[in-house]
Amino acid sequence: DSFNPSILMTTDLACGFEEWEYAMRREMQEIIPGLFLGPYAAAMKSKLDCLKQDGITHIVCIRQSIEANFVRPNFPQHFRYLVLDIADSPTE
């Protein structure tokens, strides 16, 4: 069976569950209680208040090593970070 992203659900703290939509890809989503998944943009400098409001304490940053100069922890004084340099391959 092929993966169908339209069946994904995300938690909305105010409303329970809602269906995931492609437009939501730029924001973090609570995938299980207390665990959020999102793009780097969800943890950029303008998002500090949002991260604190959602109770974020730790951030895992997964990047390719060539991105190390611009994809890096933005708030080391506020959160604990785990940074993983992982090579991506279109064949794996």
PDB file of N, CA, C and O in Angstrom:
ATOM      1  N   ASP A   1       0.826  -1.189   0.000  1.00  0.00           N
ATOM      2  CA  ASP A   1       0.000   0.000   0.000  1.00  0.00           C
ATOM      3  C   ASP A   1       0.866   1.247   0.000  1.00  0.00           C
ATOM      4  O   ASP A   1       1.918   1.273   0.640  1.00  0.00           O
ATOM      5  N   SER A   2       0.438   2.271  -0.706  1.00  0.00           N
ATOM      6  CA  SER A   2       1.185   3.519  -0.727  1.00  0.00           C
ATOM      7  C   SER A   2       0.732   4.425   0.406  1.00  0.00           C
ATOM      8  O   SER A   2      -0.400   4.336   0.881  1.00  0.00           O
ATOM      9  N   PHE A   3       1.634   5.295   0.827  1.00  0.00           N
ATOM     10  CA  PHE A   3       1.353   6.239   1.909  1.00  0.00           C
ATOM     11  C   PHE A   3       0.439   7.344   1.413  1.00  0.00           C
ATOM     12  O   PHE A   3       0.678   7.910   0.346  1.00  0.00           O
ATOM     13  N   ASN A   4      -0.585   7.654   2.155  1.00  0.00           N
ATOM     14  CA  ASN A   4      -1.537   8.699   1.789  1.00  0.00           C
ATOM     15  C   ASN A   4      -1.496   9.789   2.853  1.00  0.00           C
ATOM     16  O   ASN A   4      -2.088   9.614   3.918  1.00  0.00           O
ATOM     17  N   PRO A   5      -0.809  10.922   2.599  1.00  0.00           N
ATOM     18  CA  PRO A   5      -0.690  11.964   3.623  1.00  0.00           C
ATOM     19  C   PRO A   5      -2.011  12.620   3.982  1.00  0.00           C
ATOM     20  O   PRO A   5      -2.096  13.277   5.019  1.00  0.00           O
ATOM     21  N   SER A   6      -3.032  12.469   3.173  1.00  0.00           N
ATOM     22  CA  SER A   6      -4.305  13.110   3.481  1.00  0.00           C
ATOM     23  C   SER A   6      -4.992  12.480   4.683  1.00  0.00           C
ATOM     24  O   SER A   6      -5.928  13.064   5.229  1.00  0.00           O
ATOM     25  N   ILE A   7      -4.543  11.292   5.111  1.00  0.00           N
ATOM     26  CA  ILE A   7      -5.177  10.660   6.262  1.00  0.00           C
ATOM     27  C   ILE A   7      -4.541  11.093   7.583  1.00  0.00           C
ATOM     28  O   ILE A   7      -5.023  10.720   8.652  1.00  0.00           O
ATOM     29  N   LEU A   8      -3.476  11.868   7.518  1.00  0.00           N
ATOM     30  CA  LEU A   8      -2.809  12.316   8.739  1.00  0.00           C
ATOM     31  C   LEU A   8      -3.718  13.231   9.540  1.00  0.00           C
ATOM     32  O   LEU A   8      -4.481  14.020   8.983  1.00  0.00           O
ATOM     33  N   MET A   9      -3.624  13.112  10.837  1.00  0.00           N
ATOM     34  CA  MET A   9      -4.381  13.984  11.721  1.00  0.00           C
ATOM     35  C   MET A   9      -3.387  14.726  12.595  1.00  0.00           C
ATOM     36  O   MET A   9      -2.292  14.223  12.849  1.00  0.00           O
ATOM     37  N   THR A  10      -3.744  15.891  13.049  1.00  0.00           N
ATOM     38  CA  THR A  10      -2.897  16.663  13.938  1.00  0.00           C
ATOM     39  C   THR A  10      -3.731  17.122  15.124  1.00  0.00           C
ATOM     40  O   THR A  10      -4.938  17.327  14.995  1.00  0.00           O
ATOM     41  N   THR A  11      -3.099  17.283  16.268  1.00  0.00           N
ATOM     42  CA  THR A  11      -3.809  17.711  17.455  1.00  0.00           C
ATOM     43  C   THR A  11      -3.883  19.231  17.478  1.00  0.00           C
ATOM     44  O   THR A  11      -2.879  19.912  17.270  1.00  0.00           O
ATOM     45  N   ASP A  12      -5.040  19.745  17.724  1.00  0.00           N
ATOM     46  CA  ASP A  12      -5.239  21.170  17.952  1.00  0.00           C
ATOM     47  C   ASP A  12      -5.677  21.271  19.403  1.00  0.00           C
ATOM     48  O   ASP A  12      -6.728  20.741  19.764  1.00  0.00           O
ATOM     49  N   LEU A  13      -4.899  21.938  20.240  1.00  0.00           N
ATOM     50  CA  LEU A  13      -5.161  21.939  21.670  1.00  0.00           C
ATOM     51  C   LEU A  13      -6.537  22.473  22.020  1.00  0.00           C
ATOM     52  O   LEU A  13      -7.125  22.043  23.012  1.00  0.00           O
ATOM     53  N   ALA A  14      -7.063  23.396  21.235  1.00  0.00           N
ATOM     54  CA  ALA A  14      -8.362  23.977  21.533  1.00  0.00           C
ATOM     55  C   ALA A  14      -9.515  23.133  20.989  1.00  0.00           C
ATOM     56  O   ALA A  14     -10.612  23.166  21.547  1.00  0.00           O
ATOM     57  N   CYS A  15      -9.293  22.390  19.927  1.00  0.00           N
ATOM     58  CA  CYS A  15     -10.399  21.750  19.213  1.00  0.00           C
ATOM     59  C   CYS A  15     -10.295  20.241  19.093  1.00  0.00           C
ATOM     60  O   CYS A  15     -11.138  19.647  18.420  1.00  0.00           O
ATOM     61  N   GLY A  16      -9.333  19.592  19.692  1.00  0.00           N
ATOM     62  CA  GLY A  16      -9.191  18.158  19.509  1.00  0.00           C
ATOM     63  C   GLY A  16      -8.362  17.861  18.277  1.00  0.00           C
ATOM     64  O   GLY A  16      -7.265  18.398  18.125  1.00  0.00           O
ATOM     65  N   PHE A  17      -8.873  17.006  17.385  1.00  0.00           N
ATOM     66  CA  PHE A  17      -8.131  16.642  16.179  1.00  0.00           C
ATOM     67  C   PHE A  17      -8.688  17.352  14.964  1.00  0.00           C
ATOM     68  O   PHE A  17      -9.889  17.608  14.868  1.00  0.00           O
ATOM     69  N   GLU A  18      -7.811  17.661  14.051  1.00  0.00           N
ATOM     70  CA  GLU A  18      -8.213  18.235  12.774  1.00  0.00           C
ATOM     71  C   GLU A  18      -7.408  17.555  11.681  1.00  0.00           C
ATOM     72  O   GLU A  18      -6.322  17.033  11.933  1.00  0.00           O
ATOM     73  N   GLU A  19      -7.938  17.562  10.482  1.00  0.00           N
ATOM     74  CA  GLU A  19      -7.222  16.955   9.371  1.00  0.00           C
ATOM     75  C   GLU A  19      -6.054  17.830   8.967  1.00  0.00           C
ATOM     76  O   GLU A  19      -6.143  19.058   8.944  1.00  0.00           O
ATOM     77  N   TRP A  20      -4.950  17.160   8.647  1.00  0.00           N
ATOM     78  CA  TRP A  20      -3.763  17.878   8.187  1.00  0.00           C
ATOM     79  C   TRP A  20      -3.980  18.346   6.765  1.00  0.00           C
ATOM     80  O   TRP A  20      -4.506  17.606   5.934  1.00  0.00           O
ATOM     81  N   GLU A  21      -3.575  19.578   6.483  1.00  0.00           N
ATOM     82  CA  GLU A  21      -3.659  20.137   5.145  1.00  0.00           C
ATOM     83  C   GLU A  21      -2.277  20.606   4.717  1.00  0.00           C
ATOM     84  O   GLU A  21      -1.453  20.970   5.556  1.00  0.00           O
ATOM     85  N   TYR A  22      -2.028  20.598   3.431  1.00  0.00           N
ATOM     86  CA  TYR A  22      -0.716  20.963   2.891  1.00  0.00           C
ATOM     87  C   TYR A  22      -0.274  22.349   3.360  1.00  0.00           C
ATOM     88  O   TYR A  22       0.915  22.561   3.593  1.00  0.00           O
ATOM     89  N   ALA A  23      -1.192  23.285   3.501  1.00  0.00           N
ATOM     90  CA  ALA A  23      -0.855  24.643   3.940  1.00  0.00           C
ATOM     91  C   ALA A  23      -0.273  24.670   5.355  1.00  0.00           C
ATOM     92  O   ALA A  23       0.369  25.650   5.736  1.00  0.00           O
ATOM     93  N   MET A  24      -0.486  23.615   6.134  1.00  0.00           N
ATOM     94  CA  MET A  24       0.002  23.562   7.514  1.00  0.00           C
ATOM     95  C   MET A  24       1.475  23.173   7.598  1.00  0.00           C
ATOM     96  O   MET A  24       2.043  23.162   8.690  1.00  0.00           O
ATOM     97  N   ARG A  25       2.101  22.856   6.471  1.00  0.00           N
ATOM     98  CA  ARG A  25       3.463  22.341   6.465  1.00  0.00           C
ATOM     99  C   ARG A  25       4.480  23.349   6.985  1.00  0.00           C
ATOM    100  O   ARG A  25       5.591  22.957   7.341  1.00  0.00           O
ATOM    101  N   ARG A  26       4.147  24.604   7.038  1.00  0.00           N
ATOM    102  CA  ARG A  26       5.094  25.638   7.476  1.00  0.00           C
ATOM    103  C   ARG A  26       5.037  25.912   8.974  1.00  0.00           C
ATOM    104  O   ARG A  26       5.804  26.729   9.484  1.00  0.00           O
ATOM    105  N   GLU A  27       4.143  25.243   9.676  1.00  0.00           N
ATOM    106  CA  GLU A  27       3.994  25.419  11.122  1.00  0.00           C
ATOM    107  C   GLU A  27       4.222  24.087  11.816  1.00  0.00           C
ATOM    108  O   GLU A  27       4.081  23.030  11.201  1.00  0.00           O
ATOM    109  N   MET A  28       4.577  24.136  13.103  1.00  0.00           N
ATOM    110  CA  MET A  28       4.734  22.891  13.835  1.00  0.00           C
ATOM    111  C   MET A  28       3.356  22.333  14.166  1.00  0.00           C
ATOM    112  O   MET A  28       2.393  23.076  14.358  1.00  0.00           O
ATOM    113  N   GLN A  29       3.287  21.010  14.227  1.00  0.00           N
ATOM    114  CA  GLN A  29       2.053  20.301  14.533  1.00  0.00           C
ATOM    115  C   GLN A  29       2.302  19.391  15.728  1.00  0.00           C
ATOM    116  O   GLN A  29       3.351  18.753  15.817  1.00  0.00           O
ATOM    117  N   GLU A  30       1.356  19.330  16.632  1.00  0.00           N
ATOM    118  CA  GLU A  30       1.471  18.410  17.758  1.00  0.00           C
ATOM    119  C   GLU A  30       1.012  17.046  17.259  1.00  0.00           C
ATOM    120  O   GLU A  30      -0.176  16.845  17.004  1.00  0.00           O
ATOM    121  N   ILE A  31       1.947  16.107  17.117  1.00  0.00           N
ATOM    122  CA  ILE A  31       1.620  14.817  16.525  1.00  0.00           C
ATOM    123  C   ILE A  31       1.143  13.793  17.549  1.00  0.00           C
ATOM    124  O   ILE A  31       0.347  12.911  17.224  1.00  0.00           O
ATOM    125  N   ILE A  32       1.623  13.907  18.771  1.00  0.00           N
ATOM    126  CA  ILE A  32       1.080  13.209  19.934  1.00  0.00           C
ATOM    127  C   ILE A  32       1.207  14.205  21.083  1.00  0.00           C
ATOM    128  O   ILE A  32       2.003  15.138  20.982  1.00  0.00           O
ATOM    129  N   PRO A  33       0.462  14.048  22.161  1.00  0.00           N
ATOM    130  CA  PRO A  33       0.535  15.027  23.244  1.00  0.00           C
ATOM    131  C   PRO A  33       1.971  15.303  23.698  1.00  0.00           C
ATOM    132  O   PRO A  33       2.683  14.396  24.131  1.00  0.00           O
ATOM    133  N   GLY A  34       2.378  16.560  23.593  1.00  0.00           N
ATOM    134  CA  GLY A  34       3.698  16.982  24.035  1.00  0.00           C
ATOM    135  C   GLY A  34       4.818  16.815  23.034  1.00  0.00           C
ATOM    136  O   GLY A  34       5.955  17.188  23.325  1.00  0.00           O
ATOM    137  N   LEU A  35       4.534  16.260  21.846  1.00  0.00           N
ATOM    138  CA  LEU A  35       5.561  16.074  20.826  1.00  0.00           C
ATOM    139  C   LEU A  35       5.139  16.788  19.551  1.00  0.00           C
ATOM    140  O   LEU A  35       4.108  16.479  18.953  1.00  0.00           O
ATOM    141  N   PHE A  36       5.964  17.752  19.151  1.00  0.00           N
ATOM    142  CA  PHE A  36       5.668  18.562  17.976  1.00  0.00           C
ATOM    143  C   PHE A  36       6.646  18.236  16.857  1.00  0.00           C
ATOM    144  O   PHE A  36       7.799  17.887  17.107  1.00  0.00           O
ATOM    145  N   LEU A  37       6.177  18.352  15.632  1.00  0.00           N
ATOM    146  CA  LEU A  37       7.000  18.144  14.448  1.00  0.00           C
ATOM    147  C   LEU A  37       6.784  19.339  13.541  1.00  0.00           C
ATOM    148  O   LEU A  37       5.651  19.766  13.319  1.00  0.00           O
ATOM    149  N   GLY A  38       7.885  19.882  13.014  1.00  0.00           N
ATOM    150  CA  GLY A  38       7.732  21.025  12.126  1.00  0.00           C
ATOM    151  C   GLY A  38       9.008  21.358  11.411  1.00  0.00           C
ATOM    152  O   GLY A  38      10.059  20.778  11.687  1.00  0.00           O
ATOM    153  N   PRO A  39       8.920  22.289  10.493  1.00  0.00           N
ATOM    154  CA  PRO A  39      10.086  22.712   9.737  1.00  0.00           C
ATOM    155  C   PRO A  39      10.949  23.664  10.564  1.00  0.00           C
ATOM    156  O   PRO A  39      10.544  24.128  11.629  1.00  0.00           O
ATOM    157  N   TYR A  40      12.130  23.938  10.057  1.00  0.00           N
ATOM    158  CA  TYR A  40      13.037  24.870  10.731  1.00  0.00           C
ATOM    159  C   TYR A  40      12.371  26.218  10.975  1.00  0.00           C
ATOM    160  O   TYR A  40      12.621  26.857  11.997  1.00  0.00           O
ATOM    161  N   ALA A  41      11.540  26.649  10.059  1.00  0.00           N
ATOM    162  CA  ALA A  41      10.868  27.944  10.183  1.00  0.00           C
ATOM    163  C   ALA A  41      10.011  28.033  11.449  1.00  0.00           C
ATOM    164  O   ALA A  41       9.767  29.133  11.943  1.00  0.00           O
ATOM    165  N   ALA A  42       9.560  26.918  11.971  1.00  0.00           N
ATOM    166  CA  ALA A  42       8.739  26.913  13.180  1.00  0.00           C
ATOM    167  C   ALA A  42       9.554  27.240  14.428  1.00  0.00           C
ATOM    168  O   ALA A  42       8.980  27.500  15.486  1.00  0.00           O
ATOM    169  N   ALA A  43      10.886  27.231  14.321  1.00  0.00           N
ATOM    170  CA  ALA A  43      11.750  27.530  15.468  1.00  0.00           C
ATOM    171  C   ALA A  43      12.680  28.703  15.183  1.00  0.00           C
ATOM    172  O   ALA A  43      13.751  28.814  15.779  1.00  0.00           O
ATOM    173  N   MET A  44      12.265  29.577  14.268  1.00  0.00           N
ATOM    174  CA  MET A  44      13.087  30.745  13.939  1.00  0.00           C
ATOM    175  C   MET A  44      12.928  31.820  15.011  1.00  0.00           C
ATOM    176  O   MET A  44      12.054  31.727  15.873  1.00  0.00           O
ATOM    177  N   LYS A  45      13.767  32.820  14.950  1.00  0.00           N
ATOM    178  CA  LYS A  45      13.836  33.836  15.999  1.00  0.00           C
ATOM    179  C   LYS A  45      12.504  34.525  16.268  1.00  0.00           C
ATOM    180  O   LYS A  45      12.241  34.909  17.408  1.00  0.00           O
ATOM    181  N   SER A  46      11.670  34.691  15.274  1.00  0.00           N
ATOM    182  CA  SER A  46      10.375  35.346  15.469  1.00  0.00           C
ATOM    183  C   SER A  46       9.368  34.450  16.188  1.00  0.00           C
ATOM    184  O   SER A  46       8.282  34.913  16.538  1.00  0.00           O
ATOM    185  N   LYS A  47       9.700  33.185  16.415  1.00  0.00           N
ATOM    186  CA  LYS A  47       8.766  32.217  16.996  1.00  0.00           C
ATOM    187  C   LYS A  47       9.016  31.920  18.473  1.00  0.00           C
ATOM    188  O   LYS A  47       8.391  31.014  19.024  1.00  0.00           O
ATOM    189  N   LEU A  48       9.901  32.648  19.118  1.00  0.00           N
ATOM    190  CA  LEU A  48      10.239  32.355  20.513  1.00  0.00           C
ATOM    191  C   LEU A  48       9.005  32.320  21.407  1.00  0.00           C
ATOM    192  O   LEU A  48       8.835  31.378  22.182  1.00  0.00           O
ATOM    193  N   ASP A  49       8.158  33.310  21.316  1.00  0.00           N
ATOM    194  CA  ASP A  49       6.975  33.352  22.174  1.00  0.00           C
ATOM    195  C   ASP A  49       6.051  32.168  21.918  1.00  0.00           C
ATOM    196  O   ASP A  49       5.490  31.608  22.860  1.00  0.00           O
ATOM    197  N   CYS A  50       5.888  31.784  20.666  1.00  0.00           N
ATOM    198  CA  CYS A  50       5.046  30.629  20.324  1.00  0.00           C
ATOM    199  C   CYS A  50       5.613  29.347  20.915  1.00  0.00           C
ATOM    200  O   CYS A  50       4.872  28.533  21.466  1.00  0.00           O
ATOM    201  N   LEU A  51       6.913  29.168  20.803  1.00  0.00           N
ATOM    202  CA  LEU A  51       7.551  27.965  21.339  1.00  0.00           C
ATOM    203  C   LEU A  51       7.366  27.887  22.856  1.00  0.00           C
ATOM    204  O   LEU A  51       7.042  26.826  23.391  1.00  0.00           O
ATOM    205  N   LYS A  52       7.569  28.988  23.531  1.00  0.00           N
ATOM    206  CA  LYS A  52       7.392  29.011  24.987  1.00  0.00           C
ATOM    207  C   LYS A  52       5.934  28.757  25.362  1.00  0.00           C
ATOM    208  O   LYS A  52       5.649  28.017  26.303  1.00  0.00           O
ATOM    209  N   GLN A  53       5.025  29.367  24.631  1.00  0.00           N
ATOM    210  CA  GLN A  53       3.599  29.201  24.907  1.00  0.00           C
ATOM    211  C   GLN A  53       3.162  27.743  24.749  1.00  0.00           C
ATOM    212  O   GLN A  53       2.293  27.273  25.484  1.00  0.00           O
ATOM    213  N   ASP A  54       3.754  27.037  23.804  1.00  0.00           N
ATOM    214  CA  ASP A  54       3.412  25.626  23.587  1.00  0.00           C
ATOM    215  C   ASP A  54       4.167  24.692  24.522  1.00  0.00           C
ATOM    216  O   ASP A  54       4.002  23.475  24.440  1.00  0.00           O
ATOM    217  N   GLY A  55       4.994  25.240  25.408  1.00  0.00           N
ATOM    218  CA  GLY A  55       5.683  24.424  26.395  1.00  0.00           C
ATOM    219  C   GLY A  55       6.888  23.667  25.856  1.00  0.00           C
ATOM    220  O   GLY A  55       7.289  22.656  26.432  1.00  0.00           O
ATOM    221  N   ILE A  56       7.468  24.138  24.763  1.00  0.00           N
ATOM    222  CA  ILE A  56       8.637  23.479  24.185  1.00  0.00           C
ATOM    223  C   ILE A  56       9.818  23.627  25.144  1.00  0.00           C
ATOM    224  O   ILE A  56      10.077  24.717  25.655  1.00  0.00           O
ATOM    225  N   THR A  57      10.530  22.527  25.383  1.00  0.00           N
ATOM    226  CA  THR A  57      11.717  22.559  26.239  1.00  0.00           C
ATOM    227  C   THR A  57      12.962  22.054  25.519  1.00  0.00           C
ATOM    228  O   THR A  57      14.082  22.433  25.864  1.00  0.00           O
ATOM    229  N   HIS A  58      12.763  21.188  24.506  1.00  0.00           N
ATOM    230  CA  HIS A  58      13.861  20.594  23.756  1.00  0.00           C
ATOM    231  C   HIS A  58      13.550  20.686  22.270  1.00  0.00           C
ATOM    232  O   HIS A  58      12.391  20.603  21.864  1.00  0.00           O
ATOM    233  N   ILE A  59      14.590  20.857  21.460  1.00  0.00           N
ATOM    234  CA  ILE A  59      14.427  20.922  20.007  1.00  0.00           C
ATOM    235  C   ILE A  59      15.465  20.024  19.360  1.00  0.00           C
ATOM    236  O   ILE A  59      16.653  20.103  19.671  1.00  0.00           O
ATOM    237  N   VAL A  60      15.004  19.166  18.453  1.00  0.00           N
ATOM    238  CA  VAL A  60      15.891  18.333  17.649  1.00  0.00           C
ATOM    239  C   VAL A  60      15.969  18.982  16.279  1.00  0.00           C
ATOM    240  O   VAL A  60      14.949  19.191  15.622  1.00  0.00           O
ATOM    241  N   CYS A  61      17.172  19.298  15.854  1.00  0.00           N
ATOM    242  CA  CYS A  61      17.402  19.938  14.557  1.00  0.00           C
ATOM    243  C   CYS A  61      18.124  18.938  13.658  1.00  0.00           C
ATOM    244  O   CYS A  61      19.254  18.539  13.937  1.00  0.00           O
ATOM    245  N   ILE A  62      17.461  18.542  12.584  1.00  0.00           N
ATOM    246  CA  ILE A  62      18.052  17.595  11.633  1.00  0.00           C
ATOM    247  C   ILE A  62      18.366  18.358  10.358  1.00  0.00           C
ATOM    248  O   ILE A  62      17.485  18.966   9.750  1.00  0.00           O
ATOM    249  N   ARG A  63      19.616  18.321   9.966  1.00  0.00           N
ATOM    250  CA  ARG A  63      20.060  19.091   8.803  1.00  0.00           C
ATOM    251  C   ARG A  63      21.156  18.335   8.078  1.00  0.00           C
ATOM    252  O   ARG A  63      21.725  17.382   8.611  1.00  0.00           O
ATOM    253  N   GLN A  64      21.447  18.765   6.863  1.00  0.00           N
ATOM    254  CA  GLN A  64      22.623  18.262   6.160  1.00  0.00           C
ATOM    255  C   GLN A  64      23.805  19.110   6.601  1.00  0.00           C
ATOM    256  O   GLN A  64      23.635  20.277   6.954  1.00  0.00           O
ATOM    257  N   SER A  65      24.986  18.542   6.584  1.00  0.00           N
ATOM    258  CA  SER A  65      26.161  19.275   7.069  1.00  0.00           C
ATOM    259  C   SER A  65      26.402  20.562   6.290  1.00  0.00           C
ATOM    260  O   SER A  65      26.928  21.522   6.851  1.00  0.00           O
ATOM    261  N   ILE A  66      26.034  20.607   5.022  1.00  0.00           N
ATOM    262  CA  ILE A  66      26.238  21.837   4.244  1.00  0.00           C
ATOM    263  C   ILE A  66      25.309  22.965   4.692  1.00  0.00           C
ATOM    264  O   ILE A  66      25.507  24.116   4.300  1.00  0.00           O
ATOM    265  N   GLU A  67      24.291  22.651   5.513  1.00  0.00           N
ATOM    266  CA  GLU A  67      23.365  23.664   6.023  1.00  0.00           C
ATOM    267  C   GLU A  67      23.796  24.236   7.375  1.00  0.00           C
ATOM    268  O   GLU A  67      23.106  25.094   7.924  1.00  0.00           O
ATOM    269  N   ALA A  68      24.909  23.782   7.910  1.00  0.00           N
ATOM    270  CA  ALA A  68      25.322  24.140   9.268  1.00  0.00           C
ATOM    271  C   ALA A  68      25.510  25.641   9.480  1.00  0.00           C
ATOM    272  O   ALA A  68      25.357  26.121  10.603  1.00  0.00           O
ATOM    273  N   ASN A  69      25.834  26.384   8.439  1.00  0.00           N
ATOM    274  CA  ASN A  69      26.042  27.828   8.606  1.00  0.00           C
ATOM    275  C   ASN A  69      24.751  28.616   8.752  1.00  0.00           C
ATOM    276  O   ASN A  69      24.763  29.725   9.286  1.00  0.00           O
ATOM    277  N   PHE A  70      23.630  28.060   8.284  1.00  0.00           N
ATOM    278  CA  PHE A  70      22.385  28.825   8.374  1.00  0.00           C
ATOM    279  C   PHE A  70      21.239  28.079   9.061  1.00  0.00           C
ATOM    280  O   PHE A  70      20.235  28.704   9.403  1.00  0.00           O
ATOM    281  N   VAL A  71      21.351  26.781   9.272  1.00  0.00           N
ATOM    282  CA  VAL A  71      20.362  26.024  10.037  1.00  0.00           C
ATOM    283  C   VAL A  71      21.036  25.647  11.348  1.00  0.00           C
ATOM    284  O   VAL A  71      21.813  24.695  11.412  1.00  0.00           O
ATOM    285  N   ARG A  72      20.730  26.401  12.381  1.00  0.00           N
ATOM    286  CA  ARG A  72      21.394  26.191  13.671  1.00  0.00           C
ATOM    287  C   ARG A  72      20.464  26.614  14.803  1.00  0.00           C
ATOM    288  O   ARG A  72      19.458  27.281  14.561  1.00  0.00           O
ATOM    289  N   PRO A  73      20.787  26.238  16.019  1.00  0.00           N
ATOM    290  CA  PRO A  73      19.945  26.616  17.157  1.00  0.00           C
ATOM    291  C   PRO A  73      19.822  28.133  17.287  1.00  0.00           C
ATOM    292  O   PRO A  73      20.819  28.855  17.278  1.00  0.00           O
ATOM    293  N   ASN A  74      18.597  28.593  17.407  1.00  0.00           N
ATOM    294  CA  ASN A  74      18.351  30.031  17.546  1.00  0.00           C
ATOM    295  C   ASN A  74      18.233  30.486  18.995  1.00  0.00           C
ATOM    296  O   ASN A  74      18.441  31.663  19.289  1.00  0.00           O
ATOM    297  N   PHE A  75      17.901  29.565  19.910  1.00  0.00           N
ATOM    298  CA  PHE A  75      17.651  29.940  21.296  1.00  0.00           C
ATOM    299  C   PHE A  75      18.358  29.021  22.290  1.00  0.00           C
ATOM    300  O   PHE A  75      17.697  28.422  23.138  1.00  0.00           O
ATOM    301  N   PRO A  76      19.673  28.893  22.209  1.00  0.00           N
ATOM    302  CA  PRO A  76      20.350  27.961  23.126  1.00  0.00           C
ATOM    303  C   PRO A  76      20.188  28.343  24.598  1.00  0.00           C
ATOM    304  O   PRO A  76      20.367  27.497  25.474  1.00  0.00           O
ATOM    305  N   GLN A  77      19.861  29.574  24.876  1.00  0.00           N
ATOM    306  CA  GLN A  77      19.661  30.007  26.262  1.00  0.00           C
ATOM    307  C   GLN A  77      18.267  29.649  26.782  1.00  0.00           C
ATOM    308  O   GLN A  77      18.020  29.734  27.984  1.00  0.00           O
ATOM    309  N   HIS A  78      17.352  29.248  25.888  1.00  0.00           N
ATOM    310  CA  HIS A  78      15.977  28.931  26.291  1.00  0.00           C
ATOM    311  C   HIS A  78      15.623  27.446  26.183  1.00  0.00           C
ATOM    312  O   HIS A  78      14.766  26.966  26.926  1.00  0.00           O
ATOM    313  N   PHE A  79      16.267  26.710  25.270  1.00  0.00           N
ATOM    314  CA  PHE A  79      15.903  25.320  25.011  1.00  0.00           C
ATOM    315  C   PHE A  79      17.150  24.448  24.934  1.00  0.00           C
ATOM    316  O   PHE A  79      18.244  24.935  24.653  1.00  0.00           O
ATOM    317  N   ARG A  80      16.973  23.158  25.185  1.00  0.00           N
ATOM    318  CA  ARG A  80      18.056  22.190  24.968  1.00  0.00           C
ATOM    319  C   ARG A  80      17.937  21.697  23.540  1.00  0.00           C
ATOM    320  O   ARG A  80      16.840  21.390  23.073  1.00  0.00           O
ATOM    321  N   TYR A  81      19.056  21.621  22.848  1.00  0.00           N
ATOM    322  CA  TYR A  81      19.090  21.226  21.445  1.00  0.00           C
ATOM    323  C   TYR A  81      19.852  19.939  21.247  1.00  0.00           C
ATOM    324  O   TYR A  81      20.831  19.663  21.940  1.00  0.00           O
ATOM    325  N   LEU A  82      19.390  19.152  20.289  1.00  0.00           N
ATOM    326  CA  LEU A  82      20.135  18.034  19.735  1.00  0.00           C
ATOM    327  C   LEU A  82      20.206  18.321  18.247  1.00  0.00           C
ATOM    328  O   LEU A  82      19.176  18.376  17.576  1.00  0.00           O
ATOM    329  N   VAL A  83      21.418  18.507  17.721  1.00  0.00           N
ATOM    330  CA  VAL A  83      21.602  18.811  16.304  1.00  0.00           C
ATOM    331  C   VAL A  83      22.213  17.585  15.636  1.00  0.00           C
ATOM    332  O   VAL A  83      23.268  17.101  16.045  1.00  0.00           O
ATOM    333  N   LEU A  84      21.537  17.092  14.605  1.00  0.00           N
ATOM    334  CA  LEU A  84      21.991  15.918  13.878  1.00  0.00           C
ATOM    335  C   LEU A  84      22.291  16.309  12.440  1.00  0.00           C
ATOM    336  O   LEU A  84      21.418  16.808  11.730  1.00  0.00           O
ATOM    337  N   ASP A  85      23.528  16.081  12.013  1.00  0.00           N
ATOM    338  CA  ASP A  85      23.909  16.303  10.628  1.00  0.00           C
ATOM    339  C   ASP A  85      23.742  14.980   9.895  1.00  0.00           C
ATOM    340  O   ASP A  85      24.506  14.038  10.103  1.00  0.00           O
ATOM    341  N   ILE A  86      22.748  14.925   9.048  1.00  0.00           N
ATOM    342  CA  ILE A  86      22.401  13.681   8.348  1.00  0.00           C
ATOM    343  C   ILE A  86      22.323  13.969   6.863  1.00  0.00           C
ATOM    344  O   ILE A  86      21.639  14.903   6.444  1.00  0.00           O
ATOM    345  N   ALA A  87      23.011  13.184   6.075  1.00  0.00           N
ATOM    346  CA  ALA A  87      22.975  13.343   4.612  1.00  0.00           C
ATOM    347  C   ALA A  87      21.677  12.758   4.079  1.00  0.00           C
ATOM    348  O   ALA A  87      21.270  11.664   4.471  1.00  0.00           O
ATOM    349  N   ASP A  88      21.039  13.486   3.193  1.00  0.00           N
ATOM    350  CA  ASP A  88      19.816  13.030   2.546  1.00  0.00           C
ATOM    351  C   ASP A  88      20.166  12.468   1.180  1.00  0.00           C
ATOM    352  O   ASP A  88      21.054  12.976   0.496  1.00  0.00           O
ATOM    353  N   SER A  89      19.473  11.435   0.798  1.00  0.00           N
ATOM    354  CA  SER A  89      19.731  10.816  -0.503  1.00  0.00           C
ATOM    355  C   SER A  89      18.399  10.539  -1.194  1.00  0.00           C
ATOM    356  O   SER A  89      17.501   9.962  -0.583  1.00  0.00           O
ATOM    357  N   PRO A  90      18.257  10.937  -2.450  1.00  0.00           N
ATOM    358  CA  PRO A  90      16.985  10.690  -3.149  1.00  0.00           C
ATOM    359  C   PRO A  90      16.722   9.210  -3.428  1.00  0.00           C
ATOM    360  O   PRO A  90      15.612   8.837  -3.807  1.00  0.00           O
ATOM    361  N   THR A  91      17.735   8.373  -3.243  1.00  0.00           N
ATOM    362  CA  THR A  91      17.558   6.948  -3.514  1.00  0.00           C
ATOM    363  C   THR A  91      17.303   6.132  -2.252  1.00  0.00           C
ATOM    364  O   THR A  91      17.121   4.918  -2.336  1.00  0.00           O
ATOM    365  N   GLU A  92      17.287   6.769  -1.092  1.00  0.00           N
ATOM    366  CA  GLU A  92      17.056   6.038   0.159  1.00  0.00           C
ATOM    367  C   GLU A  92      15.840   6.564   0.883  1.00  0.00           C
ATOM    368  O   GLU A  92      15.497   6.065   1.955  1.00  0.00           O
TER     369      GLU A  92
END
